Amino acid sequence: MAIKTGQVTLDGLKYNLDDRDRVAARAVEESVVALSAGLVLGTETKSTDADALSTTIPISILDHDGDEAVTLANGSTVGQVKIVISSTNNTVTLTPATTSGAYSTIATTNIGEVYMLVWTSDGWAVVSRASGDTQDSNTVDDIPVLAA
């Protein structure tokens, strides 16, 4: 996409472009190019007991060598997404600072278990839980466990 200089005609009307317009157009162009390669979210890997998951890095990978725990502080913006993926067969329990719902912890025990949280005005809401396990189409098996 080439960035025009001078004037642009839109719906039969002519508009002059100044430097701000060109900078904004360049930013949009660079964002479109970056997304054309696929959406890539930032990740962090956690392997230390009692470690805090980042609220600003969207994906946390749990790779603990024993049954351990992690925490998650309150989000800062409604709609903020947190995805947690287990890369260990050990039990790793997350305790969010504030939850939206009756749960107080979420535990994974198998490689491939995943859960997604969204920050709301009430706390972290669980919007998805999944397993990397094989099972029948009518069976739910080995998903992250919510506990009160």
N, C-alpha and C positions, 0 to 999 in steps of 0.2 A: 504494500500500500504506500503510495507516494504522498507526501504531505505537500499540499498546495501552498503557494505563496500569493500574496496580493488579494484577489477577489475570488469568491466562490458564489455560484448561483444555485439557489435552493428554492424550489417552487416558484421559479420566475423572478425571484428577488435577488439582488446582488448584495453581498456582504463583504466588507473588508476584513482581512485577517491581520491581527497584530501578533506580537511575540507570544502573548499569553495563549492565544488560540493555537498557535503552532506547538507550543510546549504541551498543551493538553492533548492535542491530536497525536503527538509523538508518544506520550505516555499510554494512550489507548492502543496505539499500534504495537508498542512493545509488550503490552499485556496480552494482546491477541496472539502475538507470535509465541509468547511464553506458554500460553494455554494450548496452542496447537500441538505441542509435544506431550500433552496429557497433564492432568492436575497432580502435582506432587506436593504432599503436605510434609511439614517438618516432623522429625521423629527424635525421640530420646530413648535410650536403653537404661533401665534401672535394674540393679542387682544387689543393692545394699539394704539391709533390714532398716525399717523406720525411715526410709528416704521419702522425700516429698516429690510427687509428680508435678511437673510444670503446668501452670494454667495457661501459658502462652505458647507452648509447643503442642500442636493438636494430637499427636500420636505418641503414646508411651508403650514401650515394649518391656514386659516383665521377664527377666532372665535370672531369677534367683537360684541359689544352690541349696536352699533349704526352705522349710515352711516359715515364711516371713510376712511382714506387713509393710504397707505404704500408706501415705496420706495424700489428700488433695484439698488444697485451700479453696475458698470461695472464688467463683469466677468474677470477672469485672464487667461483663457486658451480657445482657440477655441474648441468648442465641449462640453463645460461645459453645463450641463442640470439643469434647474430649473422647478419644478412642483409645481403649486399652487392650493390648494383645498379649496373650501369654505365650512365652517361648520356653516354658519350663513345665516339668511334670510335678513340681512342688506346689503346695498350696500357698498362694500369695493373696492376702486380704487387704482390700482398699477400704479405708475409712475416710469418706468425704467430710469436710468441716460442716456442711449443711446439706441436707437431702430434701428432695421434693418427693415425698411419699413416705411409706412406713418403714422402709429399709434403713439400716444404719451402716451396713458393710456389704461389700461384694467380694466374693472369693473365686479365684480360678484354680483349677487343679490339674489341668492338662494343656499340653502344647496345642495351640490353635484356638483356644477359647478366646472370645472377643466380646467386649461390651462397649456401648456408646452412650455417653452422657451429654446432656445439653443443659447449660446454666439457665435457670429461670429466675424470676423474682422471688421464688420460694426455695431455691437451692438446686442441686444437681439432680435432674430427672433422668431416669434410665429410659432410653428410647429403643434400645436393641440389646439382645444377648444372643450369642451364637456359639456353635461348637465346630471344631475341626474334625469331629468324630464321624465315622460312617454309621448310618442307621437307616431303618425303613422309613418310608415317606410318612407313616403315621406314628412315628416314635420320636420323642424328644429325649435326648441323651446328652449328658455331660455339658450342660450350659453353665455359665457362671452362676453362683448361688447368691441370692439376696437374703440377708438375715437382719432381723430387728435388733 
